[in-house]
Amino acid sequence: MGNAKFYLIRACAGCAILFALTILALPAQPADPIFPPGSRIGLVPPAGMVASDTFAGFADPSKNAAILILALPAAAYPQIEKALDAEALKKQGISLQKREPIQLKIGKGFLLTGRQVADKERYRKWLLVMPADDLTALVTVQVPEQDSSYPDRVVRAALTTLAVRPTVPDAEELGLLPFAVGDLAGFHIETVLRGRALVLGDAPKENSADASKDDRSKEAPRQGLDARLLVAAVPGGPSDPDKYADFARSAFNDIGGIMDVHVTMSEPLRINGQMGYQTMAEAKDARTGIDVMVVQWLRFGGSGFLQMTGIAPVENWTSVLARLRAVRDSVEPK
């Protein structure tokens, strides 16, 4: 019995060693790309770099090294490909050393490498331009010349992991704002200006991009098609309630894209317990001539104010206004 137990232990130990050796022999699994908050473009950053909380990209503050990611329209690629030459880079203080084509899983683009002097500091630069899906990816890598943590091979390895995701999750986009939105009321996120503003619309992104401006201008207004809401956090503003009316009038006059404006309502209004001001008007869309209604809500408090501006065709204003109010009442500064 003792011998049997001994042989069993040896057999198990042998299996464990074989399993361990098998695991070690397997190829390492590639890391998943990391997408900076709010960006459809991501990559696997070099060790030492983390997603930045101030710009779309990655950074190693201790080394003054960074990767900046910018998404441009798809139509921008042929223009950049033609215009971005040694002379154009020289005007930006960049000395071009090499331009080469690069093939990645998401497409074929080009890579520029060179040197730049900025604020008396010398940097190595990499600039990757890549068409992908419905956008053009522009990725810039900057590393101090004397730093050895990010050699060319490491930077190139990171660039080859470039990936594009179809969309950015709503919660992630909203997380970039200085205010929270509890109820989108059926609207879709169209644009997020990091740390500043949000634009909501009735038409989903994929649908709104399909219709050309000319086609849309010829269509009869459909239910909710052109409804929009801008929510912006703005610093400053009056602290004296007696100045709210004049301030609201001036802010309303700065709204673009409308004409033949006739104000129908202008009055103080409390929004979620905070002092505010409401302005409503009849107008025409400056591009299409369609009759629209426009509302502006200002909510004062703290070191700034919230400005919420909604617009929709007259035909469906009543139902849209109820939804605009639902969003307005759900907005809270962080």
C-alpha positions as CSV (number, residue, x, y, z in Angstrom):
1,M,0.0,0.0,0.0
2,G,2.8,2.4,0.9
3,N,4.6,1.7,-2.5
4,A,1.3,2.3,-4.3
5,K,0.9,5.6,-2.6
6,F,4.5,6.6,-3.4
7,Y,4.0,5.8,-7.1
8,L,0.7,7.7,-7.1
9,I,2.5,10.8,-5.7
10,R,5.3,10.5,-8.3
11,A,2.7,10.2,-11.1
12,C,0.8,13.3,-9.9
13,A,4.1,15.3,-9.6
14,G,5.0,14.2,-13.1
15,C,1.6,15.4,-14.4
16,A,2.1,18.7,-12.7
17,I,5.5,19.2,-14.2
18,L,4.3,18.3,-17.6
19,F,1.3,20.7,-17.3
20,A,3.6,23.5,-16.2
21,L,6.0,22.9,-19.1
22,T,3.0,22.8,-21.5
23,I,1.8,26.2,-20.2
24,L,5.3,27.7,-20.6
25,A,5.5,26.4,-24.1
26,L,2.3,28.2,-25.2
27,P,2.6,31.5,-26.9
28,A,1.9,34.6,-24.8
29,Q,-1.6,36.0,-25.4
30,P,-1.5,39.5,-26.8
31,A,-2.9,42.2,-24.6
32,D,-6.1,43.8,-25.5
33,P,-6.0,47.4,-26.8
34,I,-6.8,50.1,-24.3
35,F,-9.2,52.9,-25.5
36,P,-8.7,56.3,-23.8
37,P,-12.0,57.5,-22.3
38,G,-14.2,58.8,-25.1
39,S,-12.0,57.7,-27.9
40,R,-12.9,55.1,-30.6
41,I,-9.2,54.7,-31.2
42,G,-7.0,52.7,-28.9
43,L,-3.8,50.6,-28.7
44,V,-1.6,48.6,-26.3
45,P,0.6,51.3,-24.8
46,P,4.3,50.6,-23.9
47,A,4.9,49.5,-20.4
48,G,5.1,52.6,-18.2
49,M,2.4,54.6,-20.0
50,V,-1.2,54.9,-18.8
51,A,-4.3,56.5,-20.1
52,S,-4.2,60.2,-19.6
53,D,-7.0,62.0,-17.7
54,T,-6.4,65.3,-19.5
55,F,-6.2,64.3,-23.2
56,A,-7.1,61.4,-25.5
57,G,-4.0,59.2,-25.3
58,F,-1.4,57.8,-22.9
59,A,1.4,59.4,-20.9
60,D,4.4,58.7,-18.7
61,P,4.7,62.0,-16.8
62,S,7.9,61.0,-15.0
63,K,9.6,60.7,-18.4
64,N,7.7,63.5,-20.2
65,A,6.7,60.9,-22.8
66,A,3.2,60.8,-24.4
67,I,1.0,59.3,-27.1
68,L,-1.7,61.6,-28.4
69,I,-4.6,60.1,-30.3
70,L,-6.9,62.1,-32.6
71,A,-9.8,60.9,-34.7
72,L,-10.5,62.9,-37.9
73,P,-13.1,62.3,-40.7
74,A,-12.3,59.6,-43.2
75,A,-12.1,62.2,-45.9
76,A,-9.1,63.8,-44.2
77,Y,-6.7,60.9,-45.0
78,P,-6.0,61.7,-48.7
79,Q,-5.5,65.4,-47.8
80,I,-3.1,64.6,-45.0
81,E,-1.3,62.0,-47.1
82,K,-0.6,64.7,-49.8
83,A,0.0,67.7,-47.6
84,L,2.1,66.2,-44.7
85,D,5.6,66.4,-46.2
86,A,9.0,67.5,-44.9
87,E,8.3,71.1,-45.7
88,A,5.0,71.1,-43.8
89,L,6.6,69.4,-40.8
90,K,9.5,71.8,-40.8
91,K,7.0,74.7,-40.2
92,Q,6.0,72.9,-37.0
93,G,9.6,72.6,-35.9
94,I,9.8,68.9,-36.9
95,S,12.8,67.5,-38.8
96,L,11.6,64.6,-40.9
97,Q,14.0,61.6,-41.0
98,K,11.9,58.9,-42.6
99,R,8.5,58.4,-44.2
100,E,7.4,54.8,-44.8
101,P,4.2,52.9,-45.6
102,I,2.8,50.7,-42.8
103,Q,0.3,47.9,-43.0
104,L,-1.8,47.0,-40.0
105,K,-4.8,44.8,-39.5
106,I,-7.2,47.8,-39.8
107,G,-5.7,49.1,-43.0
108,K,-2.7,50.7,-44.7
109,G,-1.3,54.1,-43.8
110,F,2.0,55.7,-43.4
111,L,4.5,56.5,-40.6
112,L,6.7,59.5,-40.2
113,T,9.7,59.6,-37.8
114,G,11.8,62.6,-36.9
115,R,13.1,65.1,-34.3
116,Q,11.6,68.2,-32.8
117,V,12.8,71.0,-30.5
118,A,10.2,72.4,-28.2
119,D,10.7,74.6,-25.2
120,K,14.5,74.0,-25.5
121,E,13.8,70.2,-25.2
122,R,14.7,67.8,-27.9
123,Y,12.2,65.0,-28.7
124,R,12.0,62.0,-30.9
125,K,8.7,61.9,-32.8
126,W,6.6,59.3,-34.5
127,L,3.4,60.2,-36.4
128,L,1.1,57.5,-37.6
129,V,-1.7,58.3,-40.1
130,M,-4.1,55.5,-40.7
131,P,-7.5,55.3,-42.5
132,A,-9.8,53.0,-40.6
133,D,-13.5,52.4,-41.0
134,D,-15.3,55.8,-41.1
135,L,-12.4,57.8,-39.7
136,T,-8.7,58.7,-40.0
137,A,-6.5,57.9,-37.0
138,L,-3.7,60.3,-36.2
139,V,-1.4,59.1,-33.5
140,T,1.6,61.1,-32.3
141,V,4.3,59.8,-30.0
142,Q,6.7,62.1,-28.3
143,V,9.7,61.0,-26.2
144,P,12.6,63.1,-24.9
145,E,15.7,62.4,-27.0
146,Q,17.9,61.3,-24.1
147,D,15.4,58.9,-22.7
148,S,16.1,55.2,-23.3
149,S,12.8,53.7,-21.9
150,Y,11.0,54.0,-25.2
151,P,13.3,53.0,-28.1
152,D,12.1,52.8,-31.7
153,R,11.2,49.1,-31.5
154,V,9.0,49.6,-28.5
155,V,7.1,52.5,-30.0
156,R,6.6,50.7,-33.3
157,A,5.4,47.6,-31.4
158,A,2.8,49.7,-29.7
159,L,1.7,51.4,-32.9
160,T,1.1,48.0,-34.6
161,T,-1.6,47.3,-32.0
162,L,-3.8,50.2,-33.2
163,A,-7.5,49.3,-33.1
164,V,-10.8,51.1,-33.7
165,R,-14.0,50.3,-32.0
166,P,-17.4,50.9,-33.6
167,T,-18.8,53.2,-30.9
168,V,-18.0,54.7,-27.5
169,P,-20.4,53.5,-24.7
170,D,-22.8,56.2,-23.7
171,A,-21.8,55.9,-20.0
172,E,-18.1,56.4,-21.0
173,E,-18.8,59.6,-23.0
174,L,-21.0,61.0,-20.3
175,G,-18.2,60.4,-17.8
176,L,-16.1,63.0,-19.5
177,L,-18.5,65.8,-18.5
178,P,-18.5,68.0,-15.4
179,F,-22.1,67.2,-15.0
180,A,-24.2,64.0,-14.8
181,V,-27.2,63.3,-17.0
182,G,-29.7,60.9,-15.4
183,D,-32.3,60.7,-18.2
184,L,-31.5,61.0,-21.9
185,A,-35.3,60.9,-22.6
186,G,-34.8,58.9,-25.8
187,F,-32.2,61.2,-27.2
188,H,-28.9,59.9,-28.6
189,I,-25.5,61.3,-27.8
190,E,-24.1,63.2,-30.9
191,T,-21.1,65.0,-29.6
192,V,-19.2,65.3,-26.3
193,L,-16.8,68.1,-25.7
194,R,-14.6,66.8,-23.0
195,G,-15.1,68.7,-19.7
196,R,-17.5,71.2,-21.3
197,A,-20.6,70.2,-23.3
198,L,-22.9,67.6,-24.6
199,V,-25.1,67.6,-27.7
200,L,-28.1,65.3,-27.9
201,G,-30.2,64.5,-30.9
202,D,-33.1,62.5,-32.0
203,A,-31.4,60.8,-35.0
204,P,-28.9,58.1,-34.2
205,K,-25.3,58.8,-35.2
206,E,-25.3,56.1,-37.9
207,N,-28.5,57.5,-39.4
208,S,-27.8,61.2,-39.2
209,A,-24.5,60.7,-41.1
210,D,-26.2,58.9,-44.0
211,A,-28.4,61.8,-45.1
212,S,-26.7,64.6,-47.0
213,K,-27.6,68.2,-46.1
214,D,-29.2,68.8,-49.5
215,D,-31.4,65.7,-49.1
216,R,-32.5,66.7,-45.6
217,S,-33.3,70.2,-46.6
218,K,-35.8,68.9,-49.2
219,E,-37.6,66.6,-46.8
220,A,-40.7,67.5,-44.9
221,P,-39.9,67.5,-41.2
222,R,-40.5,64.1,-39.6
223,Q,-41.3,63.3,-36.0
224,G,-38.3,64.4,-33.9
225,L,-35.8,64.2,-36.8
226,D,-34.2,67.6,-36.1
227,A,-34.6,67.9,-32.4
228,R,-31.4,68.9,-30.6
229,L,-30.3,69.8,-27.1
230,L,-27.0,71.4,-26.1
231,V,-26.0,71.1,-22.4
232,A,-22.9,73.1,-21.5
233,A,-21.1,73.9,-18.3
234,V,-19.9,77.5,-18.5
235,P,-17.6,79.3,-16.0
236,G,-18.6,82.7,-14.8
237,G,-22.0,84.3,-15.1
238,P,-23.8,86.9,-12.9
239,S,-24.1,86.4,-9.1
240,D,-26.7,89.1,-8.8
241,P,-30.3,87.8,-9.6
242,D,-31.2,91.2,-10.8
243,K,-28.9,90.7,-13.8
244,Y,-30.2,87.3,-14.8
245,A,-32.7,88.7,-17.3
246,D,-30.2,90.8,-19.2
247,F,-27.6,87.9,-19.1
248,A,-30.2,85.4,-20.4
249,R,-31.2,87.8,-23.2
250,S,-27.6,88.2,-24.3
251,A,-26.9,84.5,-24.2
252,F,-30.0,83.7,-26.2
253,N,-29.0,86.3,-28.9
254,D,-25.7,84.3,-29.3
255,I,-27.5,81.1,-30.4
256,G,-26.5,80.4,-33.9
257,G,-28.4,78.6,-36.8
258,I,-31.7,80.4,-36.4
259,M,-33.3,83.5,-37.9
260,D,-36.6,85.5,-37.7
261,V,-36.6,85.1,-34.0
262,H,-39.7,86.0,-32.0
263,V,-39.4,85.6,-28.2
264,T,-42.6,84.2,-26.7
265,M,-41.5,83.7,-23.1
266,S,-38.7,85.1,-20.9
267,E,-39.0,84.6,-17.1
268,P,-37.1,83.4,-14.0
269,L,-37.4,79.7,-13.3
270,R,-36.2,77.4,-10.5
271,I,-34.5,74.3,-11.8
272,N,-33.9,71.5,-9.3
273,G,-34.0,74.1,-6.5
274,Q,-31.5,76.4,-8.1
275,M,-32.1,79.9,-9.5
276,G,-32.5,79.9,-13.3
277,Y,-34.0,81.6,-16.3
278,Q,-36.1,80.4,-19.1
279,T,-36.4,81.9,-22.6
280,M,-38.5,80.5,-25.4
281,A,-39.0,81.7,-29.0
282,E,-40.4,81.0,-32.4
283,A,-37.9,81.1,-35.2
284,K,-36.8,79.5,-38.5
285,D,-33.9,77.2,-39.1
286,A,-31.3,79.3,-40.9
287,R,-30.3,76.4,-43.2
288,T,-33.7,74.9,-44.2
289,G,-36.2,77.7,-43.4
290,I,-38.3,75.2,-41.4
291,D,-40.4,76.7,-38.6
292,V,-38.8,75.8,-35.2
293,M,-39.2,76.4,-31.5
294,V,-36.2,77.2,-29.4
295,V,-35.8,77.1,-25.6
296,Q,-32.9,78.2,-23.4
297,W,-32.6,77.3,-19.8
298,L,-29.9,78.8,-17.6
299,R,-29.2,77.3,-14.2
300,F,-27.0,79.4,-11.9
301,G,-25.0,78.4,-8.9
302,G,-21.4,77.9,-7.8
303,S,-18.6,79.3,-9.9
304,G,-20.5,79.0,-13.2
305,F,-23.8,78.1,-14.8
306,L,-25.4,75.4,-16.9
307,Q,-26.8,76.4,-20.3
308,M,-29.3,74.1,-21.9
309,T,-30.5,75.0,-25.4
310,G,-33.1,72.9,-27.2
311,I,-34.6,73.2,-30.7
312,A,-37.2,71.2,-32.7
313,P,-39.7,71.7,-35.6
314,V,-42.9,73.4,-34.6
315,E,-45.0,70.4,-35.7
316,N,-43.8,68.1,-32.8
317,W,-42.7,70.7,-30.3
318,T,-45.1,69.7,-27.6
319,S,-43.8,66.1,-27.3
320,V,-40.2,67.2,-27.7
321,L,-40.5,69.9,-25.1
322,A,-41.6,67.3,-22.5
323,R,-38.5,65.2,-23.3
324,L,-36.2,68.3,-23.2
325,R,-37.6,69.1,-19.7
326,A,-36.9,65.5,-18.6
327,V,-33.3,65.8,-19.5
328,R,-33.0,69.3,-18.0
329,D,-34.4,68.1,-14.7
330,S,-31.9,65.2,-14.6
331,V,-28.8,67.2,-15.1
332,E,-26.7,67.7,-12.0
333,P,-23.2,69.2,-11.6
334,K,-20.6,66.7,-10.4
